Amino acid sequence: MPFTFRQKLGAQEKNTFRIHFAYSIIEGIILGVLALNEFVFLKSLNGSDVGVSVLFQFSVFVLTFSVLLNEWSRRV
């Protein structure tokens, strides 16, 4: 017999879900626009595919470095 949820959600749980769902949609749109912004910028300047890949890799490196820097600053 498969496991199913038969409970009804309470008012607070429904409200929490709605807020979380709206936040997730807004965050996805904003991050999508920011990620595409770099691509469109380079392509409008006739940038190469190598330039786009370097830009994306650099943004990942900066994000990773910022996480480490944040942890370091909390401990100091």
ZATORLO-198635 format. One record per residue (C-alpha): residue number from 1; x negated, y, z negated; residue in three letters. Coordinates in steps of 0.02 Angstrom, whole numbers. Example, Ala and Ser with C-alpha at 12.3 -4.5 7.8 and 13.67 -1.06 7.14 Angstrom:
// ZATORLO-198635
+-----+--------+--------+--------+------+
: seq :   east :  north :     up : type :
+-----+--------+--------+--------+------+
:   1 :   -615 :   -225 :   -390 :  ALA :
:   2 :   -684 :    -53 :   -357 :  SER :
+-----+--------+--------+--------+------+
//
This chain:
// ZATORLO-198635
+-----+--------+--------+--------+------+
: seq :   east :  north :     up : type :
+-----+--------+--------+--------+------+
:   1 :      0 :      0 :      0 :  MET :
:   2 :    -79 :    166 :     51 :  PRO :
:   3 :   -110 :    299 :    -79 :  PHE :
:   4 :      7 :    448 :    -59 :  THR :
:   5 :     39 :    604 :   -159 :  PHE :
:   6 :    218 :    616 :   -220 :  ARG :
:   7 :    197 :    764 :   -337 :  GLN :
:   8 :    263 :    935 :   -297 :  LYS :
:   9 :    144 :   1081 :   -309 :  LEU :
:  10 :    177 :   1212 :   -440 :  GLY :
:  11 :    198 :   1397 :   -401 :  ALA :
:  12 :     21 :   1440 :   -457 :  GLN :
:  13 :    -54 :   1300 :   -351 :  GLU :
:  14 :     43 :   1356 :   -198 :  LYS :
:  15 :    -14 :   1535 :   -222 :  ASN :
:  16 :   -195 :   1480 :   -245 :  THR :
:  17 :   -184 :   1377 :    -85 :  PHE :
:  18 :   -112 :   1523 :     14 :  ARG :
:  19 :   -248 :   1641 :    -48 :  ILE :
:  20 :   -385 :   1515 :    -10 :  HIS :
:  21 :   -313 :   1477 :    162 :  PHE :
:  22 :   -301 :   1662 :    207 :  ALA :
:  23 :   -478 :   1692 :    146 :  TYR :
:  24 :   -543 :   1546 :    249 :  SER :
:  25 :   -460 :   1610 :    407 :  ILE :
:  26 :   -525 :   1787 :    382 :  ILE :
:  27 :   -701 :   1723 :    343 :  GLU :
:  28 :   -701 :   1613 :    497 :  GLY :
:  29 :   -651 :   1756 :    609 :  ILE :
:  30 :   -781 :   1874 :    535 :  ILE :
:  31 :   -921 :   1745 :    546 :  LEU :
:  32 :   -870 :   1701 :    723 :  GLY :
:  33 :   -877 :   1883 :    775 :  VAL :
:  34 :  -1046 :   1908 :    691 :  LEU :
:  35 :  -1119 :   1751 :    770 :  ALA :
:  36 :  -1056 :   1797 :    942 :  LEU :
:  37 :  -1113 :   1976 :    918 :  ASN :
:  38 :  -1297 :   1926 :    932 :  GLU :
:  39 :  -1264 :   1820 :   1085 :  PHE :
:  40 :  -1164 :   1955 :   1175 :  VAL :
:  41 :  -1294 :   2087 :   1130 :  PHE :
:  42 :  -1437 :   1988 :   1204 :  LEU :
:  43 :  -1341 :   1936 :   1358 :  LYS :
:  44 :  -1286 :   2115 :   1391 :  SER :
:  45 :  -1470 :   2165 :   1386 :  LEU :
:  46 :  -1509 :   2021 :   1506 :  ASN :
:  47 :  -1601 :   1928 :   1370 :  GLY :
:  48 :  -1669 :   1755 :   1403 :  SER :
:  49 :  -1605 :   1593 :   1328 :  ASP :
:  50 :  -1767 :   1583 :   1229 :  VAL :
:  51 :  -1731 :   1754 :   1152 :  GLY :
:  52 :  -1558 :   1698 :   1098 :  VAL :
:  53 :  -1625 :   1539 :   1019 :  SER :
:  54 :  -1763 :   1634 :    928 :  VAL :
:  55 :  -1636 :   1758 :    862 :  LEU :
:  56 :  -1523 :   1620 :    796 :  PHE :
:  57 :  -1669 :   1527 :    716 :  GLN :
:  58 :  -1732 :   1687 :    637 :  PHE :
:  59 :  -1559 :   1722 :    562 :  SER :
:  60 :  -1558 :   1546 :    485 :  VAL :
:  61 :  -1733 :   1574 :    415 :  PHE :
:  62 :  -1682 :   1742 :    340 :  VAL :
:  63 :  -1526 :   1664 :    261 :  LEU :
:  64 :  -1630 :   1523 :    185 :  THR :
:  65 :  -1758 :   1647 :    120 :  PHE :
:  66 :  -1621 :   1756 :     44 :  SER :
:  67 :  -1552 :   1606 :    -52 :  VAL :
:  68 :  -1724 :   1567 :   -122 :  LEU :
:  69 :  -1755 :   1750 :   -163 :  LEU :
:  70 :  -1588 :   1760 :   -253 :  ASN :
:  71 :  -1630 :   1608 :   -360 :  GLU :
:  72 :  -1802 :   1679 :   -398 :  TRP :
:  73 :  -1729 :   1848 :   -449 :  SER :
:  74 :  -1603 :   1765 :   -566 :  ARG :
:  75 :  -1740 :   1670 :   -657 :  ARG :
:  76 :  -1857 :   1818 :   -677 :  VAL :
+-----+--------+--------+--------+------+
//
